[in-house]
Amino acid sequence: MRYFIELRYNGGAYCGWQRQPDMPSVQQTIEGAISTLLREPILLTGAGRTDTGVNASYYVAHFDTSSPVADPEQVVFKLNHMLPGDIAVSRIVPVAADAHARFSAREREYRYYIEPRKNPFTRAASWQYYVPLDVAAMNRAADVLMEYEDFTSFAKLNSDNKTNICHLKRADWSAGTVRFALRFVRTAFCGIWCGLSSARWSMWAGDVIPLNSSATSSPAAIFRGRVPEHPPRAFS
């Protein structure tokens, strides 16, 4: 039987989603707990990787079991008591045998949070950037990004991605928040946009992609958002 597990996590204590040798990961933490609970080895396949320190306000993984899970709601209840406080499971739901947490998804969303002033309550979940920002200028730069589909310049080398073509549906800033559909927002764009806004960068936004320029910002500020478009047929 195949199941989707929906969850959220604060990535501050982890090397990212994916299992790594000698480093704590979200995947490994959940696999250990759910394997104990279901009394069989469980391997999770996630919707995608997240980097060290990156959070997920909504994340999906799938796993297979040798027999049906008798009471998924009870498993969720017990799992949340076994997991540390920075990982929360929302639900476990049976899906079609060929449903895939990563490859069945039709779109993804990332949000980036910038705090324009020192704030101890948002410090762990935002990039605290104190230079005044011109949101209108940043949105003009974001509009340029919508003209591109090939983001090979910013893709990780030797990854298992079959393509670096991304069809963006939305990229904009509002009230200090940025929404994207790309995993490389933090390293490739957020620092650049803030630089454009504060006049520290003189280049036109369209020069960023072919020049492979980047300016790093805080990983804690990026949240992997909903993966809302798994096709209905995925759910059994």
DATA-V482252 format. One record per run of one state. SS is the DSSP state (hx for helix, st for strand, lp for the rest). FROM is the first residue (numbers start at 1). TO is the last residue. If there is no record, write none. Layout:
<<SS/FROM/TO> <SS/FROM/TO>>
This chain:
<<lp/1/1> <st/2/9> <lp/10/10> <hx/11/13> <lp/14/19> <st/20/20> <lp/21/22> <st/23/23> <lp/24/25> <hx/26/38> <lp/39/44> <st/45/46> <lp/47/54> <st/55/64> <lp/65/71> <hx/72/82> <lp/83/86> <st/87/95> <lp/96/104> <st/105/105> <lp/106/109> <st/110/115> <lp/116/122> <hx/123/125> <lp/126/126> <st/127/128> <lp/129/134> <hx/135/145> <lp/146/149> <st/150/150> <lp/151/151> <hx/152/154> <lp/155/164> <st/165/165> <lp/166/171> <st/172/174> <lp/175/176> <st/177/180> <lp/181/184> <hx/185/197> <lp/198/206> <hx/207/211> <lp/212/218> <hx/219/221> <st/222/224> <lp/225/229> <st/230/230> <lp/231/231> <hx/232/234> <st/235/235> <lp/236/236>>
